[in-house]
Every structure is written in C-alpha cells, then in structure tokens.
Amino acid sequence: MGLIYQMECLIIPYRLARFDLEQQYRRWFSTLRVLPISPEVYDQAAQLRASHRSLRTPDALHLATAQLGECSQLWTGDADFAKMGAPFVRNLFAK
C-alpha cells in the first residue's frame, strides 16, 4: 500500500471526528506493507492517465503503485476505478 492510500482512508474519520475509527485504520495499516512511490511509479501513473482520461491522479498513483509493487489485489470502493481493466482491482462494495 502506498502512503497516499493511508491519507485517503483517514479523511472520513477526521471529517467525522471519529478517532476510534482512525485508530482502527491505523491498526490495520500496521499489518500492511508500505510501498514507496518512486519515480517509476510516477511515470507509470502518467502513462495510465494518458491512456485513461477519466483516471484522476490519486487513483493513477494507487494503481501504478500496486502494479509495480506486484500486489495481488487493490481494494477500492469506487466502481468506476474498479472498471479500469486491471484484473487485480476489487470493488469492496460490488455485489
């Protein structure tokens, strides 16, 4: 997981002042491997954005980090992002 993902996950707990939820996320984060966002990741993200005009920068960074980090799964709650074509992207809310 890239650190940008941790940032994204913490927005709602901070917005809602749910410090209990923040702590749950932090405990979960401690069980995951943090992947660096290297120059290669930024380049891959740029290529992804060039190929998929609707792909936003944070999502491109998530996907590039997962691709180059050889992740087996990338979890999302965003149905459009899940449709980007990467077979390892899983929509957590899909039925």
C-alpha positions as a Markdown table, in Angstrom:
| # | Residue | x | y | z |
|---|---|---|---|---|
| 1 | Met | 0.0 | 0.0 | 0.0 |
| 2 | Gly | 1.2 | 3.5 | -0.8 |
| 3 | Leu | 1.1 | 6.2 | 1.9 |
| 4 | Ile | -1.3 | 8.2 | -0.2 |
| 5 | Tyr | -3.8 | 5.4 | 0.4 |
| 6 | Gln | -3.4 | 5.8 | 4.1 |
| 7 | Met | -4.1 | 9.5 | 3.7 |
| 8 | Glu | -7.3 | 8.8 | 1.7 |
| 9 | Cys | -8.5 | 6.3 | 4.3 |
| 10 | Leu | -8.2 | 8.8 | 7.1 |
| 11 | Ile | -10.2 | 11.6 | 5.6 |
| 12 | Ile | -13.6 | 10.3 | 6.7 |
| 13 | Pro | -12.5 | 9.5 | 10.3 |
| 14 | Tyr | -11.0 | 13.0 | 10.6 |
| 15 | Arg | -14.0 | 14.7 | 9.0 |
| 16 | Leu | -16.4 | 12.9 | 11.3 |
| 17 | Ala | -14.1 | 13.3 | 14.4 |
| 18 | Arg | -14.2 | 9.5 | 14.7 |
| 19 | Phe | -10.9 | 8.9 | 16.5 |
| 20 | Asp | -12.0 | 5.4 | 17.3 |
| 21 | Leu | -12.2 | 4.7 | 13.6 |
| 22 | Glu | -8.9 | 6.4 | 13.0 |
| 23 | Gln | -7.3 | 4.0 | 15.5 |
| 24 | Gln | -8.9 | 1.0 | 13.8 |
| 25 | Tyr | -7.4 | 2.1 | 10.4 |
| 26 | Arg | -4.0 | 2.7 | 12.0 |
| 27 | Arg | -4.0 | -0.8 | 13.5 |
| 28 | Trp | -5.0 | -2.2 | 10.1 |
| 29 | Phe | -2.3 | -0.1 | 8.4 |
| 30 | Ser | 0.3 | -1.7 | 10.7 |
| 31 | Thr | -0.4 | -5.1 | 9.2 |
| 32 | Leu | 0.2 | -4.0 | 5.6 |
| 33 | Arg | 3.4 | -3.5 | 3.6 |
| 34 | Val | 4.0 | 0.1 | 2.6 |
| 35 | Leu | 5.2 | 0.6 | -0.9 |
| 36 | Pro | 7.3 | 3.6 | -2.0 |
| 37 | Ile | 6.1 | 6.0 | -4.6 |
| 38 | Ser | 9.3 | 6.0 | -6.7 |
| 39 | Pro | 10.0 | 7.9 | -9.9 |
| 40 | Glu | 9.0 | 4.8 | -11.8 |
| 41 | Val | 5.6 | 4.8 | -10.1 |
| 42 | Tyr | 5.0 | 8.5 | -11.1 |
| 43 | Asp | 6.0 | 7.6 | -14.7 |
| 44 | Gln | 3.6 | 4.6 | -14.7 |
| 45 | Ala | 0.9 | 6.8 | -13.3 |
| 46 | Ala | 1.4 | 9.3 | -16.0 |
| 47 | Gln | 1.1 | 6.6 | -18.6 |
| 48 | Leu | -2.1 | 5.3 | -17.0 |
| 49 | Arg | -3.6 | 8.8 | -17.0 |
| 50 | Ala | -2.6 | 9.3 | -20.7 |
| 51 | Ser | -4.4 | 6.0 | -21.6 |
| 52 | His | -7.5 | 6.7 | -19.3 |
| 53 | Arg | -8.6 | 10.3 | -19.5 |
| 54 | Ser | -11.1 | 9.9 | -16.6 |
| 55 | Leu | -8.4 | 8.5 | -14.3 |
| 56 | Arg | -7.5 | 11.0 | -11.6 |
| 57 | Thr | -4.0 | 11.4 | -10.2 |
| 58 | Pro | -4.6 | 9.8 | -6.8 |
| 59 | Asp | -6.2 | 6.7 | -8.4 |
| 60 | Ala | -3.4 | 6.6 | -11.0 |
| 61 | Leu | -0.8 | 6.6 | -8.2 |
| 62 | His | -2.7 | 3.8 | -6.4 |
| 63 | Leu | -2.9 | 1.7 | -9.5 |
| 64 | Ala | 0.7 | 2.3 | -10.5 |
| 65 | Thr | 2.0 | 1.6 | -7.0 |
| 66 | Ala | 0.0 | -1.7 | -7.0 |
| 67 | Gln | 1.2 | -2.7 | -10.5 |
| 68 | Leu | 4.9 | -2.0 | -9.8 |
| 69 | Gly | 4.7 | -3.4 | -6.3 |
| 70 | Glu | 3.4 | -6.7 | -7.7 |
| 71 | Cys | 0.3 | -6.6 | -5.5 |
| 72 | Ser | -2.1 | -9.4 | -5.8 |
| 73 | Gln | -5.1 | -7.2 | -5.1 |
| 74 | Leu | -6.0 | -3.5 | -4.9 |
| 75 | Trp | -9.2 | -2.8 | -3.0 |
| 76 | Thr | -11.5 | 0.1 | -3.8 |
| 77 | Gly | -15.0 | 1.3 | -3.2 |
| 78 | Asp | -15.0 | 3.2 | -6.5 |
| 79 | Ala | -17.0 | 1.2 | -9.1 |
| 80 | Asp | -15.5 | 3.3 | -12.0 |
| 81 | Phe | -12.0 | 2.8 | -10.8 |
| 82 | Ala | -12.6 | -1.0 | -10.5 |
| 83 | Lys | -13.6 | -1.0 | -14.2 |
| 84 | Met | -10.1 | 0.3 | -15.3 |
| 85 | Gly | -9.3 | -3.1 | -16.5 |
| 86 | Ala | -6.7 | -4.3 | -14.0 |
| 87 | Pro | -7.7 | -7.8 | -13.1 |
| 88 | Phe | -6.5 | -7.5 | -9.5 |
| 89 | Val | -8.7 | -4.4 | -8.7 |
| 90 | Arg | -11.5 | -5.5 | -6.4 |
| 91 | Asn | -14.6 | -3.3 | -5.7 |
| 92 | Leu | -15.3 | -3.9 | -2.0 |
| 93 | Phe | -19.0 | -2.8 | -2.4 |
| 94 | Ala | -19.8 | -4.8 | -5.6 |
| 95 | Lys | -22.5 | -7.4 | -5.4 |
